[in-house]
Structure formats: C-alpha cells, structure tokens
Amino acid sequence: MLTKLSLLIMRIGTGMLLVLWGGARLAREGLGPGLAEKYYGGIGADSTLQTAFASVEVLIGALVVLGLFRKYTLIGSAIIL
C-alpha cells in the first residue's frame, strides 16, 4: 500500500514539474532560448524549437500526472529530466 502511494506521489510531483516548467517556457517569451544560451552554449536556442519542446514537455507532464500511456510517458519524462 505504501509503495503504491509513494509511486503515485512521485509520479504526480514529476509530472507537475514538467507541466509547470514547460508552462513557464510557453508563458514567458525568451525564457527557453535564454536558458539554452546560458547553460547549453546556444544549442537549441531557436525560439520555434523551444516553443515546440515546451509544448511537448507540458503534454508529457500532463499525461504522467493523469497516469496515461505510462509505458511511454515515463520514459519521455526521464529523458527530459
């Protein structure tokens, strides 16, 4: 019982992290490209690429929170994080 509850809490926390971080990138213009410039030497700093990545991040996070397509979304969230 405790294991299932712990996994649920961890899944919701991880999914919400993705949703909130992706949502921040979508809501604030220039946040994604700015982070790519600062931390990744400009790799992937294109605004369109960052918007697409943030959208995928929000989608995967929402699916993780809802527990849908876990076989794929948990792998996707692990890659993103």
C-alpha positions in Angstrom: 0.0 0.0 0.0 2.7 2.5 1.0 4.7 1.6 -2.1 1.7 2.4 -4.4 1.1 5.7 -2.6 4.8 6.6 -2.8 4.9 6.0 -6.5 1.7 8.0 -7.0 3.2 11.0 -5.2 6.4 10.7 -7.1 4.6 10.4 -10.4 2.4 13.5 -9.7 5.3 15.5 -8.5 7.4 14.7 -11.5 4.5 15.4 -13.9 3.7 18.7 -12.3 7.4 19.7 -12.5 7.2 19.1 -16.2 3.9 20.9 -16.6 5.0 24.0 -14.6 8.4 24.3 -16.2 7.0 23.8 -19.7 4.2 26.3 -19.0 6.7 28.8 -17.8 8.7 28.5 -21.0 5.5 28.9 -23.0 4.2 31.9 -21.0 7.4 33.9 -20.8 8.8 35.0 -24.1 12.5 34.3 -24.4 12.9 32.1 -21.3 13.6 28.9 -23.3 16.1 30.5 -25.7 17.7 32.4 -22.8 18.3 29.1 -20.8 19.7 27.4 -23.9 22.1 30.3 -24.4 23.2 30.4 -20.8 23.6 26.7 -20.0 23.9 24.9 -23.3 26.1 27.2 -25.3 23.3 28.2 -27.6 22.4 24.7 -28.7 18.7 24.5 -29.4 18.2 28.2 -28.7 15.9 28.7 -31.6 12.6 30.2 -30.4 10.4 27.8 -32.5 12.3 24.8 -31.3 12.0 25.9 -27.7 8.2 26.5 -28.1 7.8 23.0 -29.5 9.9 21.5 -26.7 7.9 23.3 -24.1 4.7 22.1 -25.6 5.8 18.5 -25.6 7.1 19.0 -22.0 3.6 20.1 -20.9 1.9 17.3 -22.8 4.1 14.6 -21.3 3.8 16.1 -17.8 0.0 16.1 -18.0 0.0 12.5 -19.2 2.3 11.5 -16.4 0.1 13.2 -13.8 -3.0 11.5 -15.3 -1.2 8.2 -15.5 -2.0 7.7 -19.2 0.3 5.9 -21.5 2.8 5.3 -18.6 5.0 2.9 -20.6 5.9 5.8 -23.0 5.4 9.0 -20.9 7.5 7.9 -18.0 10.4 7.2 -20.5 9.8 10.6 -22.1 9.8 12.3 -18.7 13.0 10.6 -17.7 14.7 11.7 -21.0 13.6 15.3 -20.4 14.6 15.4 -16.8 
